[in-house]
Amino acid sequence: MGRCGCLLCGCWPGGGGTTSYWYPDPVRRQVEIGSTWLGRAWWGAGINREAKRLLLEHAFTELA
């Protein structure tokens, strides 16, 4: 759990974006959900909500 992770990348036409974990702490077994950047073309498309859901799912299944 010692690494930050990026879930999305700028690989789509018109933008893309990133979302990540911040401040992983393997001693306390905790991680913060970081901020998300999305290109304007993807605003309102539900991508941020899905990205956060995937980050939480990964944190509780793979990092736990």
C-alpha angles and dihedrals in degrees: 000000000000097000135078114231135214116210105182129036137196096262102117127091110262099023130312120196149207139257126180152167118262131204101006109198112193092183093059092030093232138125133183123231106240132214126283129228118197131177113248091251089067099047113121093013095111093248095124092052092049092045092053091047090053092047091052093046091050092047093052097041107031105024098038 
